Amino acid sequence: MLLWLVFLPVIGGFIGWLSHVFLQRIMTSTDIQLRWQRLPMMIALTTILITFILVIVLWADASSSLEQSPNWIKEVNIDWIPLLGIHFHLVLDGLSLIVISSTLFIVLLVIVYSSKENLNNVGLFYLCVLFMASAIMMLFVITDLFLMFFFWEAVAIPIYFLISLWGRRDLNSQLRFNGASKFLIYTQISSLLMLISIVSLALINWNITAKWTFDYQILTNTPISSNTEFLLMLGFLAAFIIRIPLIPFHNWFIEAHIESSTSGSMMISGLLVNTAAFGLLRFVIPLFPNASLTIMPFILVLAICTLFYTALLAFNQTDIKKLIAYIHIALMGFVTAIIYSGSVIAFQGVVIQMIAVNLAIVGMFIISGLLAECYLTRNINQFVGLKEQVKYLSSFTIFFMLAVLGIPGTANFVGNYMMLLGSYNSYPYYTILLAIGLLLLSISLIIRMQPIFYGVVDKITVTKHLLSKKDIFLLSSVLIVLIFIGLYPKMVLDMSYSIVNQTLQYIITERVGE
């Protein structure tokens, strides 16, 4: 079942793409081609729904298994390149299941929203979406570092095409590839550093054991000197920090959002960023616990600077997509700081916040797309009289603004509360600074968004708009999930407890050793 879970989306993507190409070749009539234009979307939607059914079955299995064993695991281990000790080794645990469920839900939202966008070459578009979904799910379950690097790079391919092929069209054709090119350059340079660290770690283990292996669980126990561990950790950290992203490596993130379509922005913020935060929890801390403790003060300062810097920049934004992008960077800076300063409670808060932030930001990007449709601009200063212009949209906008800020009753509140509570005992001054940064972020978002709800509207030039049933369904789905997790976080906490506790033990062991 685990193999079907990770491979089914990409199989569906190829089927949708090939069917679209086949129909275009055999059908010469334009009218008939337009009728079948929705076929790739329907195949993509069906594929994700079937994959969701598999996830629900796994949730049911995990819920019953956790009562007997806290370390519930589904595993697949197949030899791939025996000469180098490379195995196709997949391990599904509670943490992986949580982030995979979140990934599939966001992909479902992207597919439904994209059906209303005017896309060319729809078969290739849905292939990119589903290929990225499979690659990301593979990252969440793979334990072989060589294959982890392979799928880390694979995730970048569809993002590049989503930005460059279906992004914003400008008279200056070079501008269209700016964000995509920057993303690719940043990713390739940082990924090269991570590859060097992976190969070096495998070589060190080979010198000790005379056996080639890239297995994460074996390499975790490889004895290395402190200086070597620190240098190897920097290679991993560079890749993850750039993709989170923290300052001063955030420029590609802003450019990518400016040039992406709404569905592209949903993929970048909802899926791509999660891979980096997950990588810190899954790979960096367990592989390099001593080096993680050493670099902790620097990361805390960098993350806090990211939070304050982007919160201040948000005050001056007029493009709604840039505003949301800066808000997301600030929140991820907050999450990164807690990863490097937390306890079990804080780590569990991070897991909830990884889901909550991405869902709230995806909801905000859906709203930004709807606002751009209604007002034919992304300039926030032009969004006046929203309460009178678009029925229900102002209510959804207020909810997602408050969700981003962590209003009680939402998953964001639970995540924020647990993260601040868990980190306060260890780092009270840093925690106070983080709380102040969140307050500053709240002020900037409210100041920028509050004027859009009221104002004088020129009734001659502007007509009222109605949200479609599809739009209401999308926004309501995200709203319900955020409220459900906010009111009943136990399901997520129980599923992730043993894994985050195991991750924390690596740091505790190093502290005791010191």
N, C-alpha and C positions, 0 to 999 in steps of 0.2 A: 504493500500500500504506500510506503514511503517513496518508492521510486515513481509510482503514478502521481503522487502529490507534487513532486518537483518537476516532472517532465510533461505532465498533461497540458499546462498552459502553452509551452512552446510548440507542442504537437498541434494543438488547436490553432495556434498562430500560423503555422505553415499550411495547414489545411485551408484556412480562410484566405491566405495570400494566393495559394495555387488555384483555388476555385475562382478567385477574382480574375487572375490572369487568364485562366482557361475560358471563362465566360466572355471576357473582352475579345478574345481571338475568334470564337465561334459565332458571336452575335455581332452582326454588322450594324443593326439598327440602333441608333442612339437612344430611342425611347425604351427599348428592351433592356439596354445596358443600365439605364437609370433605374429601372424597376428592380434590377438585381444588385444595385449599389449597396443595399443594406445587408447583403448576405454575409460579408466578412464580419460585420458588427454582430449579427445574430450568432454566428459561429463562435466569436470571441466571448459573447455573453453566456452562451450555453456552456462553453468550456470552463469559465470561471465559476459558474453555478455548480457544475459537477465537482470541481475541485473543492468548493465550499462544503459540499456534502461529505467529501472525504475528511475535511477538517472537523466537521461536526462529529463524525464517527470517532475520530482520534480524541476529541475532547471528552466524549463519553467514556472511551477506553481509559483515558488518563485520569478522569475523575474517580473511577472505580479502583484503578491501580494505585493511586496516591494514598488510599486508605491502608494499603498493605505495605507499600514501599515508597518512601519519599522521593527516591531517584528513579522516577518512571522514565523509561527510555525505549525508543524504537530504533533499531540499528540495521544498517546495510553495510557490508564490508566486502568489496570485490577487488581483486588484484587488477591493476591497470598497467603499470610499467614495473614489473617485479625487479628488474635490474637495478632500478634506482629506489626501490622500496616505496613507490607511489601507489597508494590504494584509493579506490573510489569509496571512501569511508564516510557514511552519513550517520549522524546521531541526532535524533529528535528527542528533545527534552521539554520540560515545562516552559522555559524561557523561549525556546525556538518556536514552540507552538503558539505562544502569545503573539510574537512579532509576525509570524506567518499569517495568522488570522487577520491581524491589522493590515498586512500587505494586500491580501486578497480582497478585503473590504474596500480599500482605497482603489484598487484596480477596477473593481466593479463600478464604483462611482465614476471613475475616469471613462469607462466604456459607455455608460449611460449618458454622461454629459457630452462626450465627443459626438454622439449621434446627432446632436443639434448643430454641430459646427460644420462649416462648409469645407470639407477635406478633399484634397485630390489624392489619388492613389490610396484608397481606403484599405486595400488588402495589405499593403506594406505598412501602413500606419498601425493596424492592429497586430501585425506580426511583431513590430517593434515593442508595442505595449506588453504583449504576452511573453515575448522573449525576455524582456526586462523583468517581468514577474517571476519567471522560472529562474533566472540568474540570481535574483535577490533571495528567493527562497533557498536556493542552493547555498548561498553564502551563510544563511542562518543555520544550516545543518551540517556543512562540510567540516571535517576535522583534519584533513590532509592539507598542509599549508601550501603545497605546490598548486593544488586544485583551488584552494581559497584565493590565491593570487590570480589564477586563470579566470575565475568567475568575478572577481573584483574588477578585472579589466573588461570582462564581457558586459558588465552593467553599463559601462561608459559608452558602448557602441550605440545602443538604441537612443540614449539621451542625446548624443551628438546629432542623430538624424531627426529626432523630435524637434530639436531647436532649429536646425538648418533647413529642413524640408517643410515643416509645418509651422514655422514661427512667423513673426511679423514680417510683412512685405514692405520694403522701402524702395524709393527710387534709387537710392544708393545700394547696389546689390552687395557691396562688401560689408555693409553694416549688418546684413542678415546673418553673416557667418561669424560675427565678432564674438558673441556669447558662446557659441558652439566651439569655436577655435580656442578661446581662453580656457574653457572647461577642459578641453582635450589636452592642452599644453600643461595646465596645472596638474591634471590627473596623471599624465604620462611621466612627468618628472618625479612626482612624489611616489608613484608606483614603482619606478625604477629603484628608488631607495629602499622600498619595502622588499623588493625582489632580492636585492643584495643582502639584506638582513636575513631573509628566509634561507638563501643558499648558504650563507655563512654559518647560520645556526645548524643546518644539516651537516655541514663539513666538520664543525666542532664535535657533533655527536658521532660522526663517522670515525674521527681520529680516536675517540674514546672506545667505541664499541666495534669498530671495523664493519659496521652495517649501515647501509644507506636507508634512511627513513625521513619522511616529512610529516609523520603523524604528530599531531599537536599534543596528544596525551603523553607520548614518549618524550618529545622535545621539552615539555614542561619540566621534566625531572633531570634534564641535562645539566651537569655542573659546569658553570662558567664563572670567570672572574667578574668582579664588580664593574671594572672599566669596560670590558667586552660587552657585558649585559647592557650597560648604559648606551653604548654605541649602537648595538643591535636594536634596542628599543626605539631609538631616534628614527630609524628607518620606518618602522611601523607607525610611529606617532605622526610623522610627517604626512603620510597618506591619509590618516584618519582626521587630523586637524584641518587639512585643506578641504576635505569633503564635508566637514561638520557645518559650516566653516567658521574658524576663528580669525580675528584680525591678525595680521594684515593680509590674509589670503582669501578675503571675502568678495573681492571684486568680481570674480567669475560668476558668483552666485547672483549678484544683482543684475549683471549683464544678461545672464541666461534667462532670468525671469522677465526682464524687459522685452526680450525678443521672442519668448515662447508664447504659444497659444495658451488659453486657460487650462486645457487638458495637459499640456506640457508642464505648466507650472505645478499642477496637482501631482504629477509624477515626480518632479524634482523635489518638492518639499515633502510630499507624503511618503515617498519610498527611498529616494537616494540618500537623504540625510540620515535616515535610520540605520543604514548599513555601517556608517562611521561610528555612531554612538554604540551600536551593538559590538563593533570591533574592539572598542576600548574595554568593554566589559568581558568579552569572550576571549580575546587574544592578548592584548597588551598587559593587563594586570596579572593574569595567570602565568604568562610566559616570562614576564620581567617584573616580579613583585618588588625586588630591592631597588631597581632603577626607577620604578613608578613612585616609590616613596621618596627617592632622591629628587626627582623632578617635580614632585607634587607642589611645592611653593610656587615654582615658575608657572605651572599650568593654572593654578588658582589665580594668580595675578593676571595672566593672559585672559582667562575666562571672565574675570570681573571687569577688566578693561573693555573686553568685547561687549559685555552687557551695558556698561555706561556709555561707551562710544556710540553704539548703534541706537541706543535709546535717545541720545541727544540728536543724532542725525535724523531720527524719525520725526522730530519736531518740524523739520524744514522740507518735508517731502510733499509734493503735489500729485505725483503719479501714484495711484492707489496700489499698483503692483510693487513698486519700489518700497512703499510704506510697509506692506505686508512682509516683503522680503527682509527688511531691516528688523521688523518685530520678530521674525522667525530666527534670525541670527542671534538676536539678544537672548531669546529663550533657550537656544541651544548652548549659548555661552553659560547660562545659568545651570543647565543640565550637566555640562562638562565639568563645571566647578564642583558639583555635588559628587560626581563619579570619583573625583580625586580627593574627596574629603569626608566620605560618608561612613555609615554603619549599615547593618542589615536593613534597618528601617529606611534609611536614606536610599539605599540601592533599590529597594522595592518601590519607593517613590519614583525613582528614575525610570523604572520599567513602566509604571502607570503614566508618567509624564511623557515618555517617548511616544506612547499611543495617543495621549490626550492632545499634546501640542500639534502633532501631525494632523490629527483629525480636525482640530479647531482651525489650523492654518489652511487646510484643504477647503473647509467650509468658507473661510474668508476669500479664498481665490475663486470659488464658485460665485460668491456674491460680487466680487470685482468684475467677473465676466458678465453677470447680469446687469450690473450698473453700466458697464461699457456698452452693452446692447441698447439700454434704454436712453442713455444720454449721448451716445456716439462719441465718447471721449473717456480717457482714463484720468483726467484732471479732476482732483477732488474738489477744487474750487467751483467746478461746474455742477456738482451734485447737490442741487438745492431742491428743497421741497419734496424729499423722498417720500415722506409720510403720505403726501397727497398724490404723488405720481404713480407709485407702484404698490398696490395692495399687498400686505403681508411682508414685503421685502424689508421694510424698516424694522419690523419685529425680529426677523431672522438676523438682521445686521447687528442689532443691539445684543441679541443672545450670544452670537459668536464673538463680538467684542468683549463681552463680560466673561465668556468662557476662556478666551486667550489670557485674560487678566486673572483668572482663577476664582470666579465667583463660587460660593458654597452651593453644593448640589451638582456640580460638574466634576468630571474626572480630573480636570486641571487643578481644582482646589485640593483634592485628595493628594495628588502628586506633589504640589507645592508644599502642603502642610507636612507630609512625611519627609520630604527632602530637607526642609529647614529644621524640622525637629530632630532628624537623625544626624545632621551635621553640626548642630549647635553645641553639643557636648564636647566634640573634638576641636572645633574651630569656631568659637563664638564670635570673634571679631569679623572673620570672613563671612560668616552667616549673616551678621547684621548688615554688612556691606551689600550682600546679595539681596537682602530684603529691601534695602534702600534703592538698589538698582531696579528691582521689580516695581517699586512705587513710581520711580521716574519713568519707567516704560509705560505704566498705566496712564500717567498724566499725559505723556506724548501722544498715545493712541487716542485718548478721549478728546484732547484738544484738536487733533487733526480730523477726527470723524464726527464729532458732535454737531458741527454746523450743517451737515448735509441733510439733517432730518427736517428742518424747517427753512423757511425763506420764501421770498416772492418768486413765483414762477410765471413766465410769459406764456399765457394760455393760448396765444395765437400760434406760436412757433413750436410749442411742446405739447405732445399728446400723451394721454395716460396709457400706461402699460399694465398688463396682467401677467402674473407668473403662471406658467403652464403647469399642468399636473406633474410633468417630469421634473421641473425645477423644485416644486414643493416636495416631491418625493425625495429628491437628492438631499435637500437641506434638512428635511425632517428626519431622514435616516441618520445623518451625522449627529443631529441634536439628540435623538433617542439614545444612541450609543454612548454619547458623552454623559448624559444624565444617568443612564443605567449603571455605567462604571462608577460614576460619582456617588450613587446611592448604594451600590452593592459591589464594592471593590474586592470583596473576599475571594471571589472566583479567580481573579488575576493574582492576588497576593498568595493564595494557597498554591497556585500552579508554579509561581516563580520562586517561592521561598528557598527551597533546597539548593537551587542553582546559584542564586545571589549569595546565599550563606557560604557556599563552597568557594565562590570567587573571593569573598571577603577573607576567608581563612588564609589565602595566600599572603595577604597584606599583614594579617595578625601574626602569622608565623615569622615573617621577616622582622616585625617590630619586636617580638619576643627574642629573636635571635640576636638583635642588636643590643 
